[in-house]
């Protein structure tokens, strides 16, 4: 998939993920280079959150099969971060896209999704 900017704010942009988990998987990326979301200043964090909301609406307008989302930040090597620049995954979900969606992101640790 061609990487294209969906939208942007003062301190953050949104692009389609180069290696999408699902169709229309997007990344919200602060413009300033910081490895961790927690080291962004409050304005940058807020722009990222505002962009998540804008892109969610755009994706739902583009694709009526989207019925949910997973949001994720791999913050730190031990959390699975492989790109040392903060980015937030906005992953569209659809009814029956997996056998058992219960637990969502809890499934990153085997056995922790069912509770």
DSSP file (Angstrom, degrees, kcal/mol; ACC not computed):
  #  RESIDUE AA STRUCTURE BP1 BP2  ACC     N-H-->O    O-->H-N    N-H-->O    O-->H-N    TCO  KAPPA ALPHA  PHI   PSI    X-CA   Y-CA   Z-CA
    1    1 A X              0   0    0      0, 0.0     2,-0.2     0, 0.0    19,-0.0   0.000 360.0 360.0 360.0 138.3    0.0    0.0    0.0
    2    2 A X        -     0   0    0      1,-0.1     2,-0.6     0, 0.0    14,-0.2  -0.515 360.0-122.5 -69.6 133.1    1.3    3.5   -0.8
    3    3 A X        +     0   0    0     -2,-0.2     2,-0.4    12,-0.1    -1,-0.1  -0.686  42.7 167.9 -79.4 121.0    2.0    5.5    2.3
    4    4 A X        -     0   0    0     -2,-0.6    12,-1.0    12,-0.0     2,-0.5  -0.986  39.5-110.7-136.0 148.3    0.0    8.7    2.2
    5    5 A X  E     -A   15   0A   0     -2,-0.4    10,-0.3    10,-0.2     3,-0.1  -0.636  24.9-171.6 -76.1 124.9   -0.8   11.3    4.7
    6    6 A X  E     -     0   0A   0      8,-2.9     2,-0.3    -2,-0.5    -1,-0.2   0.923  64.6 -35.7 -79.1 -50.3   -4.4   11.2    5.7
    7    7 A X  E     -A   14   0A   0      7,-0.7     7,-2.0     2,-0.0    -1,-0.4  -0.964  57.8-152.2-163.8 171.1   -4.4   14.4    7.7
    8    8 A X  E     -A   13   0A   0     -2,-0.3     5,-0.2     5,-0.2     2,-0.2  -0.989   4.9-161.3-153.0 158.6   -2.2   16.4   10.0
    9    9 A X        -     0   0    0      3,-3.0     3,-0.4    -2,-0.3    38,-0.0  -0.649  53.8 -74.3-125.0-174.4   -2.2   18.9   12.9
   10   10 A X  S    S+     0   0    0      1,-0.2    34,-0.1    -2,-0.2     3,-0.0   0.885 128.2  14.9 -52.1 -44.5    0.5   21.3   14.1
   11   11 A X  S    S+     0   0    0     32,-0.2    20,-2.8    33,-0.1    21,-0.5   0.291 122.6  49.8-121.2  11.2    2.6   18.7   15.7
   12   12 A X  E     - B   0  30A   0     -3,-0.4    -3,-3.0    18,-0.3     2,-0.3  -0.997  52.5-164.0-150.3 152.2    1.3   15.3   14.4
   13   13 A X  E     -AB   8  29A   0     16,-2.8    16,-3.2    -2,-0.3     2,-0.4  -0.866  13.1-139.0-129.4 166.8    0.5   13.5   11.1
   14   14 A X  E     +AB   7  28A   0     -7,-2.0    -8,-2.9    -2,-0.3    -7,-0.7  -0.995  24.6 168.0-129.1 132.9   -1.4   10.4   10.2
   15   15 A X  E     -AB   5  27A   0     12,-2.2    12,-3.2    -2,-0.4     2,-0.3  -0.922  40.9 -96.4-135.2 161.9   -0.4    7.9    7.6
   16   16 A X  E     - B   0  26A   0    -12,-1.0    10,-0.3    -2,-0.3     2,-0.1  -0.613  50.9-104.6 -74.0 140.8   -1.4    4.4    6.5
   17   17 A X    >   -     0   0    0      8,-2.9     3,-0.6    -2,-0.3     8,-0.1  -0.442  17.5-140.1 -67.6 137.3    0.8    1.7    8.0
   18   18 A X  T 3  S+     0   0    0      1,-0.3     2,-0.3    -2,-0.1    -1,-0.1   0.776 102.9  33.7 -68.4 -27.4    3.3    0.2    5.6
   19   19 A X  T 3  S-     0   0    0      6,-0.0    -1,-0.3     0, 0.0    -2,-0.0  -0.631  92.2-161.6-127.0  71.1    2.7   -3.2    7.1
   20   20 A X    <   -     0   0    0     -3,-0.6     3,-0.1    -2,-0.3    71,-0.0  -0.223  22.0-158.1 -65.5 141.1   -1.0   -3.1    8.0
   21   21 A X  S    S+     0   0    0      1,-0.2     2,-0.3     2,-0.0    -1,-0.1   0.830  86.9   5.7 -78.6 -38.2   -2.5   -5.6   10.5
   22   22 A X  S >  S-     0   0    0     71,-0.0     3,-1.7     0, 0.0    -1,-0.2  -0.897 104.3 -70.6-136.0 167.3   -5.9   -4.9    9.0
   23   23 A X  T 3  S+     0   0    0     -2,-0.3    69,-0.2     1,-0.3    -2,-0.0  -0.391 120.5  15.5 -61.0 134.2   -7.1   -2.9    6.0
   24   24 A X  T 3  S+     0   0    0      1,-0.2    -1,-0.3    -7,-0.1     2,-0.2   0.628  81.4 167.8  74.8  18.1   -6.8    0.9    6.7
   25   25 A X    <   -     0   0    0     -3,-1.7    -8,-2.9    66,-0.1     2,-0.3  -0.460  18.1-166.6 -59.5 126.8   -4.4    0.4    9.7
   26   26 A X  E     -BC  16  90A   0     64,-2.5    64,-2.7   -10,-0.3     2,-0.4  -0.795  18.8-141.5-121.0 160.4   -3.0    3.9   10.4
   27   27 A X  E     -BC  15  89A   0    -12,-3.2   -12,-2.2    -2,-0.3     2,-0.6  -0.972   5.3-152.6-119.4 137.6   -0.3    5.5   12.4
   28   28 A X  E     -BC  14  88A   0     60,-2.4    60,-2.5    -2,-0.4     2,-0.5  -0.959  25.0-174.2-105.6 121.6   -0.5    8.7   14.3
   29   29 A X  E     -B   13   0A   0    -16,-3.2   -16,-2.8    -2,-0.6    58,-0.2  -0.966  23.5-132.1-128.2 123.1    3.0   10.2   14.4
   30   30 A X  E     -B   12   0A   0     56,-0.5   -18,-0.3    -2,-0.5     4,-0.2  -0.473  18.4-136.1 -66.7 144.4    4.3   13.3   16.2
   31   31 A X  S    S+     0   0    0    -20,-2.8     2,-0.3    -2,-0.1    -1,-0.1   0.871  85.3  76.3 -70.6 -37.3    6.4   15.5   14.0
   32   32 A X  S    S-     0   0    0    -21,-0.5     2,-0.7     1,-0.1    -2,-0.1  -0.566  95.3-109.8 -77.7 137.9    9.1   16.1   16.6
   33   33 A X        +     0   0    0     -2,-0.3     2,-0.3    52,-0.1    -1,-0.1  -0.562  57.6 143.6 -74.6 111.9   11.4   13.1   17.1
   34   34 A X        -     0   0    0     -2,-0.7    52,-3.6    -4,-0.2    -4,-0.1  -0.978  41.7-148.9-144.0 135.7   10.8   11.5   20.5
   35   35 A X  S    S+     0   0    0     -2,-0.3     2,-0.4    50,-0.3    41,-0.2   0.848  80.6  51.9 -74.2 -33.5   10.9    7.8   21.2
   36   36 A X    >   -     0   0    0     50,-0.1     3,-1.3     1,-0.1     4,-0.3  -0.849  67.4-142.7-114.1 139.9    8.3    7.8   23.9
   37   37 A X  G >  S+     0   0    0     -2,-0.4     3,-1.3     1,-0.2    -1,-0.1   0.841 104.8  62.8 -58.1 -33.7    4.7    9.1   24.0
   38   38 A X  G 3  S+     0   0    0      1,-0.3    -1,-0.2    -3,-0.0     7,-0.0   0.591  98.4  54.1 -74.3 -10.4    5.5   10.0   27.6
   39   39 A X  G <  S+     0   0    0     -3,-1.3    -1,-0.3     2,-0.1    -2,-0.2   0.395  84.6 104.0-102.6   1.4    8.2   12.5   26.6
   40   40 A X  S <  S-     0   0    0     -3,-1.3     2,-0.1    -4,-0.3    -3,-0.0  -0.503  80.0-110.5 -72.6 150.9    6.0   14.4   24.2
   41   41 A X     >  -     0   0    0     -2,-0.1     4,-2.5     1,-0.1     3,-0.3  -0.410  34.3 -99.4 -78.0 165.1    4.8   17.8   25.6
   42   42 A X  H  > S+     0   0    0      1,-0.2     4,-2.5     2,-0.2     5,-0.2   0.838 123.0  52.7 -55.5 -37.3    1.1   18.2   26.5
   43   43 A X  H  > S+     0   0    0      2,-0.2     4,-2.6     1,-0.2    -1,-0.2   0.915 110.5  47.7 -64.6 -43.0    0.3   19.9   23.2
   44   44 A X  H  > S+     0   0    0     -3,-0.3     4,-2.1     2,-0.2    -2,-0.2   0.916 112.4  49.0 -65.1 -42.9    1.9   17.1   21.1
   45   45 A X  H  X S+     0   0    0     -4,-2.5     4,-2.2     1,-0.2    -2,-0.2   0.924 112.7  48.1 -60.8 -43.8    0.1   14.5   23.1
   46   46 A X  H  X S+     0   0    0     -4,-2.5     4,-3.1    -5,-0.2     5,-0.2   0.900 109.0  52.8 -66.3 -40.2   -3.2   16.3   22.7
   47   47 A X  H  X S+     0   0    0     -4,-2.6     4,-2.4     2,-0.2    -1,-0.2   0.899 109.0  51.0 -61.1 -39.1   -2.6   16.7   18.9
   48   48 A X  H  X S+     0   0    0     -4,-2.1     4,-2.2     2,-0.2    -2,-0.2   0.933 112.3  45.8 -62.3 -45.6   -2.0   13.0   18.7
   49   49 A X  H  X S+     0   0    0     -4,-2.2     4,-1.9     2,-0.2    -2,-0.2   0.916 113.0  49.9 -64.6 -43.2   -5.3   12.3   20.5
   50   50 A X  H  X S+     0   0    0     -4,-3.1     4,-2.2     1,-0.2    -1,-0.2   0.899 110.8  50.5 -61.3 -39.8   -7.2   14.8   18.4
   51   51 A X  H  X S+     0   0    0     -4,-2.4     4,-3.0    -5,-0.2     5,-0.3   0.884 104.7  56.8 -67.5 -38.4   -5.8   13.2   15.3
   52   52 A X  H  X S+     0   0    0     -4,-2.2     4,-2.4     1,-0.2    -1,-0.2   0.939 109.6  46.6 -54.9 -46.8   -6.9    9.8   16.5
   53   53 A X  H  X S+     0   0    0     -4,-1.9     4,-1.7     2,-0.2    -2,-0.2   0.897 113.9  47.2 -64.5 -41.6  -10.4   11.1   16.7
   54   54 A X  H  X S+     0   0    0     -4,-2.2     4,-2.1     2,-0.2    -2,-0.2   0.932 113.9  46.3 -65.1 -46.0  -10.3   12.8   13.3
   55   55 A X  H  X S+     0   0    0     -4,-3.0     4,-3.0     1,-0.2     5,-0.2   0.884 107.5  57.7 -67.5 -38.3   -8.8    9.7   11.5
   56   56 A X  H  X S+     0   0    0     -4,-2.4     4,-2.3    -5,-0.3    -1,-0.2   0.928 108.8  46.3 -55.3 -45.8  -11.3    7.4   13.2
   57   57 A X  H  X S+     0   0    0     -4,-1.7     4,-2.0     2,-0.2    -2,-0.2   0.909 112.1  50.8 -64.5 -42.2  -14.1    9.4   11.7
   58   58 A X  H  X S+     0   0    0     -4,-2.1     4,-2.1     1,-0.2    -2,-0.2   0.923 111.2  48.3 -60.1 -45.0  -12.4    9.5    8.2
   59   59 A X  H  X S+     0   0    0     -4,-3.0     4,-2.3     1,-0.2    -1,-0.2   0.908 110.1  50.7 -64.9 -41.6  -11.9    5.7    8.3
   60   60 A X  H  < S+     0   0    0     -4,-2.3    -1,-0.2    -5,-0.2    -2,-0.2   0.858 111.0  49.4 -65.0 -34.0  -15.5    5.0    9.3
   61   61 A X  H  < S+     0   0    0     -4,-2.0    -1,-0.2     1,-0.2    -2,-0.2   0.865 114.6  46.0 -68.5 -36.0  -16.7    7.3    6.4
   62   62 A X  H  < S+     0   0    0     -4,-2.1     2,-0.4     1,-0.2    -2,-0.2   0.827 123.6  28.6 -72.7 -34.6  -14.4    5.4    4.0
   63   63 A X    ><  -     0   0    0     -4,-2.3     3,-1.4    -5,-0.2    -1,-0.2  -0.902  55.6-171.0-141.4 103.8  -15.3    1.9    5.1
   64   64 A X  T 3  S+     0   0    0     -2,-0.4    -1,-0.1     1,-0.3    -4,-0.1   0.555  82.8  73.4 -74.5  -6.0  -18.7    1.0    6.6
   65   65 A X  T 3  S+     0   0    0     29,-0.1    30,-0.5     2,-0.0     2,-0.4   0.622  70.9 105.2 -81.0 -11.2  -17.5   -2.5    7.5
   66   66 A X  E <   +D   94   0A   0     -3,-1.4    28,-0.2    -7,-0.2     3,-0.1  -0.557  36.1 163.3 -72.1 125.1  -15.4   -1.0   10.4
   67   67 A X  E     +     0   0A   0     26,-2.7     2,-0.3    -2,-0.4    27,-0.2   0.396  60.8   0.4-122.5  -1.7  -17.2   -1.8   13.7
   68   68 A X  E     -D   93   0A   0     25,-1.4    25,-3.1     2,-0.0     2,-0.3  -0.972  60.3-133.8-170.7 176.7  -14.4   -1.2   16.2
   69   69 A X  E     -D   92   0A   0     -2,-0.3     2,-0.4    23,-0.3    23,-0.2  -0.989   3.9-148.2-144.3 150.0  -10.8   -0.1   16.8
   70   70 A X  E     -D   91   0A   0     21,-2.3    21,-3.1    -2,-0.3     2,-0.4  -0.978  17.3-161.2-111.8 136.6   -7.7   -1.1   18.6
   71   71 A X  E     +D   90   0A   0     -2,-0.4     2,-0.3    19,-0.2    19,-0.2  -0.942  17.6 171.6-113.1 138.4   -5.3    1.6   19.7
   72   72 A X  E     -D   89   0A   0     17,-1.9    17,-3.3    -2,-0.4     2,-0.4  -0.994  25.1-171.6-153.4 146.1   -1.8    0.8   20.6
   73   73 A X        -     0   0    0     -2,-0.3     2,-1.1    15,-0.2    15,-0.1  -0.983  14.9-153.6-131.6 120.5    1.6    2.3   21.5
   74   74 A X        -     0   0    0     13,-0.4     2,-0.9    -2,-0.4    13,-0.1  -0.822  23.5-175.6 -89.7  99.9    4.6    0.1   21.8
   75   75 A X        +     0   0    0     -2,-1.1   -39,-0.1     4,-0.1     3,-0.1  -0.812  50.9   3.4-108.8  95.2    6.6    2.3   24.2
   76   76 A X  S > >S-     0   0    0     -2,-0.9     5,-2.2   -41,-0.2     3,-1.4  -0.081  86.5 -86.7 108.7 149.8   10.0    0.9   24.8
   77   77 A X  G > 5S+     0   0    0      1,-0.3     3,-1.9     3,-0.2    -1,-0.1   0.885 126.3  55.3 -56.1 -42.6   12.0   -2.1   23.5
   78   78 A X  G 3 5S+     0   0    0      1,-0.3    -1,-0.3     2,-0.1    -2,-0.1   0.650 104.8  54.6 -70.0 -13.4   10.5   -4.4   26.1
   79   79 A X  G < 5S-     0   0    0     -3,-1.4    -1,-0.3     2,-0.1    -2,-0.2   0.328 129.5 -95.8 -96.8   5.0    7.0   -3.4   25.0
   80   80 A X  T < 5 +     0   0    0     -3,-1.9     2,-0.3     1,-0.3    -3,-0.2   0.544  67.4 159.1  96.6   7.7    7.9   -4.4   21.4
   81   81 A X      < +     0   0    0     -5,-2.2    -1,-0.3     1,-0.2     3,-0.1  -0.509   7.6 165.8 -69.2 123.5    8.9   -1.0   20.0
   82   82 A X        +     0   0    0     -2,-0.3     2,-0.6     1,-0.2    -1,-0.2   0.598  63.3  61.5-111.8 -19.2   11.1   -1.5   16.9
   83   83 A X  S    S-     0   0    0      2,-0.1     2,-1.7   -48,-0.1    -1,-0.2  -0.953  78.1-142.9-108.6 118.2   11.0    2.1   15.5
   84   84 A X  S    S+     0   0    0     -2,-0.6     2,-0.4    -3,-0.1   -48,-0.1  -0.121  75.8  87.9 -80.8  45.9   12.6    4.6   18.0
   85   85 A X  S    S-     0   0    0     -2,-1.7   -50,-0.3   -50,-0.2    -2,-0.1  -0.979  88.7-105.9-138.7 125.4   10.1    7.3   17.1
   86   86 A X        +     0   0    0    -52,-3.6   -56,-0.5    -2,-0.4     2,-0.3  -0.178  49.3 160.9 -51.4 136.0    6.8    7.5   18.9
   87   87 A X        -     0   0    0    -52,-0.2     2,-0.5   -58,-0.2   -13,-0.4  -0.963  29.4-141.1-156.5 148.7    3.8    6.4   16.9
   88   88 A X  E     -C   28   0A   0    -60,-2.5   -60,-2.4    -2,-0.3     2,-0.4  -0.939  16.2-137.7-114.9 128.0    0.3    5.3   17.8
   89   89 A X  E     -CD  27  72A   0    -17,-3.3   -17,-1.9    -2,-0.5     2,-0.6  -0.722  12.9-169.1 -85.5 130.3   -1.4    2.4   15.9
   90   90 A X  E     -CD  26  71A   0    -64,-2.7   -64,-2.5    -2,-0.4     2,-0.7  -0.940  14.3-174.0-117.0 103.6   -5.1    2.9   15.0
   91   91 A X  E     - D   0  70A   0    -21,-3.1   -21,-2.3    -2,-0.6   -66,-0.1  -0.876  16.1-140.7-110.4 110.9   -6.2   -0.5   13.9
   92   92 A X  E     - D   0  69A   0     -2,-0.7     2,-0.3   -69,-0.2   -23,-0.3  -0.401  18.9-159.2 -66.9 143.7   -9.7   -0.9   12.4
   93   93 A X  E     - D   0  68A   0    -25,-3.1   -26,-2.7    -2,-0.1   -25,-1.4  -0.898   3.9-159.4-123.5 155.3  -11.6   -4.0   13.4
   94   94 A X  E >   - D   0  66A   0     -2,-0.3     3,-2.0   -28,-0.2     4,-0.3  -0.947  36.1 -83.7-133.5 151.7  -14.6   -5.7   11.8
   95   95 A X  T 3  S+     0   0    0    -30,-0.5   -27,-0.0    -2,-0.3   -30,-0.0  -0.314 114.9   4.2 -54.5 131.2  -17.2   -8.1   12.9
   96   96 A X  T 3  S+     0   0    0      2,-0.1    -1,-0.3     1,-0.1     3,-0.1   0.708  83.4 134.9  64.8  24.4  -15.8  -11.7   12.8
   97   97 A X  S <  S+     0   0    0     -3,-2.0     2,-0.3     1,-0.1    -2,-0.1   0.723  79.9  20.9 -75.2 -18.7  -12.3  -10.6   11.7
   98   98 A X  S    S-     0   0    0     -4,-0.3     3,-0.4     1,-0.1    -2,-0.1  -0.952  85.3-115.9-138.0 161.0  -11.0  -13.1   14.3
   99   99 A X  S    S+     0   0    0     -2,-0.3     2,-0.4     1,-0.3    -1,-0.1   0.932 106.0  16.3 -63.1 -46.9  -12.6  -16.1   15.9
  100  100 A X        +     0   0    0      1,-0.1    -1,-0.3    -3,-0.1     4,-0.1  -0.850  60.7 173.2-133.3  97.7  -12.5  -14.6   19.5
  101  101 A X    >   +     0   0    0     -2,-0.4     3,-2.3    -3,-0.4    -1,-0.1   0.628  41.2 122.5 -78.5 -11.4  -11.9  -10.8   19.8
  102  102 A X  T 3  S+     0   0    0      1,-0.3    -2,-0.1     4,-0.0    11,-0.0  -0.230  73.3  26.3 -56.6 134.4  -12.6  -10.8   23.5
  103  103 A X  T >  S-     0   0    0      3,-0.1     3,-2.9    11,-0.0    -1,-0.3   0.041  84.6-169.1 100.3 -24.4   -9.6   -9.4   25.4
  104  104 A X  G X  S+     0   0    0     -3,-2.3     3,-1.9     1,-0.3   -34,-0.1  -0.099  73.3   9.5  46.1-121.4   -8.3   -7.3   22.5
  105  105 A X  G >  S+     0   0    0      1,-0.3     3,-1.8     2,-0.2    -1,-0.3   0.655 115.4  78.3 -68.4 -14.6   -4.9   -5.9   23.3
  106  106 A X  G X  S+     0   0    0     -3,-2.9     3,-1.4     1,-0.3     6,-0.3   0.737  78.7  75.6 -62.0 -19.9   -4.6   -8.1   26.3
  107  107 A X  G <   +     0   0    0     -3,-1.9    -1,-0.3     1,-0.3    -2,-0.2   0.511  68.8  85.1 -72.8  -3.4   -3.9  -10.9   23.9
  108  108 A X  G <  S+     0   0    0     -3,-1.8     2,-0.6     1,-0.2    -1,-0.3   0.775  89.1  55.9 -68.3 -22.5   -0.3   -9.6   23.4
  109  109 A X  S X  S-     0   0    0     -3,-1.4     3,-2.2    -4,-0.2     4,-0.3  -0.946 106.4-114.0-107.0 114.0    0.6  -11.6   26.4
  110  110 A X  T 3  S+     0   0    0     -2,-0.6    -2,-0.1     1,-0.3    -3,-0.1  -0.144  96.6  12.7 -51.0 133.7   -0.4  -15.3   25.8
  111  111 A X  T 3  S+     0   0    0     -4,-0.1    -1,-0.3     1,-0.1     3,-0.2   0.385 102.9  94.4  84.3  -3.5   -3.2  -16.5   28.1
  112  112 A X    <   +     0   0    0     -3,-2.2    -5,-0.2    -6,-0.3    -2,-0.1   0.495  62.9  78.2 -99.2  -3.9   -4.2  -13.0   29.3
  113  113 A X  S    S+     0   0    0     -4,-0.3     2,-0.6    -7,-0.1    -6,-0.2   0.792  83.6  66.7 -76.7 -28.1   -7.0  -12.2   26.9
  114  114 A X              0   0    0      1,-0.2    -1,-0.1    -3,-0.2   -11,-0.0  -0.842 360.0 360.0-100.1 122.0   -9.6  -14.3   28.5
  115  115 A X              0   0    0     -2,-0.6    -1,-0.2     0, 0.0    -2,-0.0   0.308 360.0 360.0-144.3 360.0  -10.7  -13.1   31.9
